Amino acid sequence: MKNERVQLPFGQPVTEAYIHRSHPGVEALFGRHAAEPSHWTSRLRWLKEHADKRVDAGQLADTLKAYNDRFNGDAAAAANIEAIRSGAPVIVTGQQAGLWTGPLLVLHKAVTAISAAREASAATGTPVVPVFWIAGEDHDWDEANHAFVRDEAPALSKLAVQRPKGARTAVSRTALTQEALAAAVEQLAAALPDAAFKPELIEALRTYAEQSETLSELFAHLLGWLFGKAGLVLMDADDARIRQLEAPMFGRMLRQNDELEAAYARGANALQELGFSAQADVAPGSANLFLFDEDERVLLYKENGAFRNRKGTKSWTPEQLLGWTENEPQRFSNNVLTRPIMQDYVLPVLAAVLGPGEIAYWALTGEAFRVLEMDMPIILPRMSFTLIEDRVAKHLDKYGLSFEDVASRYSERRAAWLKERDEAGIEEGFAAAAAGVEALYEPLRSLTTGVQNGLGDLTENNLRRMKEQLQYLEKRTKDAHAKKFDSALRQLDWLALSLWPEGKPQERVLNMTDFYNRYGRGWVDKLLEMPCDKQGGHYLMTI
């Protein structure tokens, strides 16, 4: 497998500044940098010296074991849980549960965490464990419920599981019927082309669907299937056992909520003073915590010494909420600003593997860590990949295209390729015809308005209709010309669909089943062999 490093746009200026260490003020917001070896040592030392500030390692290991015994029973994962029990730090990453793991970037996060843990273990001489934090508490069903695969049209097939009727609750609390999960697998089987590994893939998906009641459970089964042997440890943030461990921190977050709100505001102001925009909503009066109210997940706001829902139709006293943190902690969950703190309280986080958007909103949290006498972990940008199949690589060579051509200027290159084969000069011919029509109408404007002023508008409307007819004829002529090159254009469109689908990076659209169907798990194992890139580089990998 050939690897080539390329640079994709970050889309987040503060993330770019952090990764490239181009702005000292930005780096100061995070405290440490993944590319600095001494920062790994200092963070490891801090974790050892402040173990009493986190969940007890034995309780954490028991909780992780109970969960992984259900979804991720590989011996390597079990051994890593015992390492956590003995005090091993972790490299954590996470994502909302998505259908059949969601877009490929989810796998890239897992790969980065596994690679980083392997290298950190070697560098520090202590076991370091990769952990995947499944954000089952999230309630954005429309983001989680679908997967995209390519068909031979070429086009994308979107496969989705509809949300059952009921409250807008967490994905991990949205029960699905066996019929719904089984039907999704059958739709996938129909959408995927017949290929060498299709029977193996579909059988595995059917098996895990039968063992799952929610998308979060299915997600966990598949991550265990793909990465359990690499030692990846799984956890669901909405697991009842995890909630019990989180209870004391929920209490602190409520008691010190005003301090935390001010800390997030200071973080946003510091970012703005450096010339960057805040990428998470730091709303005045927001508690930055969710409450499950009759199964619906509602964001809490503060008003007149109490907490309320967004619309103000319900309210709760601080004493009432604090009582629930002790007796019913499963009623609470975090938002994007409090999740980093909770993660660091539950786990001994040496480093957190984050995507560009996540790095941007973590930039707001440094002050909040300090308010709770905590220390932000090392932020490690996730690596990313574009998988280039042999068929795609051959077509790139055939048409003289680079990856950048497809990603940045595909429409222009496609049109130029087709224009080079326009021996009849279609575009020029119709341009000349349009100019000729315009010239013919020029003396008519004076003639018609000279007879009657009102005929001027009629003349212009008549000219417009003539131009529209010419444009229609030109389109039909171009379509007929393009049809002569239908096979080549399909190959070109397959390139775009494979490398930059819907105008987005491959990793943000395509699902892993698309590639597993054709190549089995060999490409996953190759990804796991990659050394960790501390700058989270993007790699073109020919498979």
C-alpha positions, 0 to 999 in steps of 0.5 A, spaced: 500 500 500 502 506 497 502 512 502 502 520 500 501 525 505 497 531 502 494 537 505 486 538 506 483 545 508 482 545 515 476 549 515 477 551 522 483 557 523 484 556 530 485 548 529 490 550 523 494 555 528 494 549 533 497 544 529 502 548 525 504 551 532 503 558 528 500 562 533 503 562 540 497 565 543 493 559 541 498 554 543 497 557 550 490 556 550 491 548 550 497 548 554 501 543 551 502 540 544 502 533 541 508 534 537 512 536 543 515 530 547 516 533 553 509 535 554 507 527 554 512 526 559 509 532 563 502 530 562 503 523 564 507 525 571 500 530 572 496 524 571 500 520 576 500 525 581 493 527 581 489 520 581 485 522 586 482 527 582 479 522 578 474 516 578 477 510 582 481 505 577 478 499 579 471 501 579 473 504 572 475 497 570 470 493 573 465 498 569 469 497 562 469 490 563 462 489 564 460 493 557 466 490 553 464 483 555 457 484 551 460 488 545 468 487 545 470 480 548 477 480 544 482 478 549 487 484 547 481 489 549 480 485 556 488 485 557 488 493 556 482 494 561 486 490 566 492 495 564 487 501 566 485 497 573 493 497 574 493 505 573 495 505 565 493 512 562 489 512 555 488 515 549 481 517 548 477 518 542 470 518 540 464 519 536 456 519 536 454 512 534 452 512 527 449 506 522 454 501 521 459 506 524 457 512 520 462 515 515 469 513 515 472 518 519 470 514 525 474 509 523 480 514 522 479 516 529 480 509 532 486 508 528 489 514 530 488 512 538 490 505 537 497 508 533 498 513 538 497 509 544 502 504 541 507 509 540 506 512 547 507 506 550 514 505 547 516 512 548 514 512 556 515 505 557 508 504 560 502 501 557 497 506 554 490 504 552 486 506 546 479 508 548 473 509 544 468 514 547 461 512 544 457 518 545 450 515 545 447 520 549 447 525 543 440 525 540 441 528 533 438 522 530 438 524 523 446 525 523 446 518 526 441 514 522 444 513 515 450 510 511 452 512 504 455 507 499 456 507 492 452 504 486 454 502 479 450 508 476 455 511 479 451 514 484 450 514 492 445 510 495 443 513 502 441 507 507 437 509 513 433 507 519 427 511 521 426 513 528 421 510 532 415 515 534 416 518 541 421 523 545 427 526 542 431 522 546 438 519 546 440 515 540 442 509 546 435 510 549 432 509 542 429 502 541 429 499 534 425 493 532 429 487 530 425 488 523 428 495 522 435 493 523 434 486 519 431 490 513 436 495 513 441 490 512 437 487 506 437 494 503 444 494 504 445 487 501 441 490 495 445 496 494 452 493 494 455 490 488 456 483 488 464 482 491 468 477 494 467 479 501 460 481 501 457 474 504 462 475 510 460 482 511 452 481 510 453 475 515 456 479 520 452 485 520 446 480 520 449 477 526 450 484 530 443 486 528 440 480 531 444 482 538 442 489 538 437 493 540 439 500 539 444 504 534 449 505 539 449 497 541 450 496 533 455 501 533 459 498 539 459 491 536 462 493 529 467 497 533 469 491 537 469 486 531 474 491 527 478 493 532 478 489 538 484 485 536 488 491 536 486 492 544 481 498 543 477 499 549 469 501 548 465 505 553 458 508 552 457 515 555 450 513 556 451 507 560 448 506 566 454 504 570 458 510 567 453 515 569 454 512 576 461 514 576 460 520 573 455 522 579 460 526 583 462 530 577 455 532 575 454 535 582 460 539 582 458 542 575 451 544 578 454 547 584 460 551 580 455 552 574 456 560 575 464 559 575 464 554 569 459 559 565 464 565 566 470 560 565 467 558 558 466 566 557 473 567 558 475 562 554 471 565 548 473 572 549 481 570 549 479 566 543 476 572 540 482 577 542 487 572 538 483 574 532 479 567 532 471 566 532 468 561 537 466 554 534 461 552 540 455 556 543 457 560 549 450 562 551 449 566 557 445 563 562 446 556 559 448 550 564 451 546 559 448 540 561 442 536 559 437 533 563 432 527 561 425 529 562 420 524 561 425 521 556 426 527 552 433 530 552 433 538 554 438 543 555 438 546 562 438 554 563 439 558 569 434 563 571 432 566 578 436 561 582 433 555 578 434 551 572 429 551 566 428 548 559 429 552 553 422 554 553 421 556 560 415 551 561 418 547 566 423 548 572 427 545 577 431 547 583 438 546 584 437 542 590 432 537 586 437 537 581 443 535 586 439 530 589 438 526 582 446 527 581 446 522 587 440 518 586 439 518 579 445 520 575 442 517 569 438 523 568 444 527 566 448 528 560 454 533 557 454 538 552 460 539 547 463 544 553 462 539 559 464 533 555 471 534 555 471 535 563 467 529 564 471 525 560 478 527 564 474 525 570 472 518 568 478 516 564 486 518 566 486 521 559 494 522 556 491 525 550 484 526 546 484 524 539 480 530 536 477 532 529 478 539 526 471 542 529 472 538 536 479 542 537 476 548 535 471 548 541 476 545 546 480 551 545 474 554 549 475 549 555 482 551 558 479 556 563 473 551 565 479 545 567 482 550 571 476 552 575 475 545 577 483 544 578 484 539 572 489 539 567 487 539 559 490 533 556 494 533 550 490 534 544 492 530 538 489 531 531 486 525 528 489 522 522 485 522 516 485 518 509 483 517 502 482 510 500 484 510 492 482 503 489 486 500 483 481 502 479 481 509 481 488 510 480 488 507 473 483 512 471 487 518 474 493 516 470 488 515 464 485 522 464 491 525 467 488 527 473 491 528 480 487 528 487 487 535 487 484 536 481 478 531 483 478 535 490 478 542 488 476 543 480 473 537 478 467 540 474 472 544 470 477 539 468 471 534 466 468 540 462 475 541 459 476 534 457 469 534 454 471 541 450 477 538 447 473 533 444 468 538 441 471 538 433 464 541 431 466 547 436 459 547 439 460 552 444 463 557 439 458 556 434 452 558 439 456 564 441 456 566 434 449 565 433 447 568 439 451 574 437 448 574 430 441 574 433 443 580 438 446 584 432 439 582 428 435 585 433 439 592 434 436 595 428 429 592 430 429 596 437 429 603 433 424 601 428 419 598 433 420 604 438 419 609 433 412 606 431 410 605 438 413 606 445 410 600 447 413 595 442 420 596 445 418 591 451 415 586 446 421 587 442 426 585 448 421 579 450 421 577 443 429 577 443 429 574 450 425 568 448 430 567 442 436 567 446 432 562 451 431 557 445 438 558 443 440 556 450 436 550 450 438 548 443 445 548 445 444 544 451 441 539 447 447 539 442 452 538 448 448 533 451 448 529 445 455 530 444 457 528 451 453 521 450 458 519 445 463 519 450 458 516 456 463 511 458 469 515 459 464 520 463 462 515 467 469 513 469 470 520 470 464 521 475 466 514 478 473 518 480 469 524 483 464 519 487 470 515 490 475 520 492 470 527 493 463 525 493 458 530 494 463 535 494 466 533 500 472 528 503 471 521 502 471 520 509 466 524 511 461 521 506 462 513 505 461 508 509 466 502 511 461 497 508 463 500 501 470 498 502 469 492 506 464 489 501 470 489 496 476 488 500 475 485 506 478 487 512 485 488 509 485 495 508 483 496 516 489 492 518 493 496 513 491 503 516 493 500 523 500 499 521 500 507 520 505 510 524 502 516 528 502 523 525 502 528 531 500 533 526 494 529 524 496 528 516 491 526 511 494 520 507 492 518 500 492 510 501 492 506 494 489 499 496 
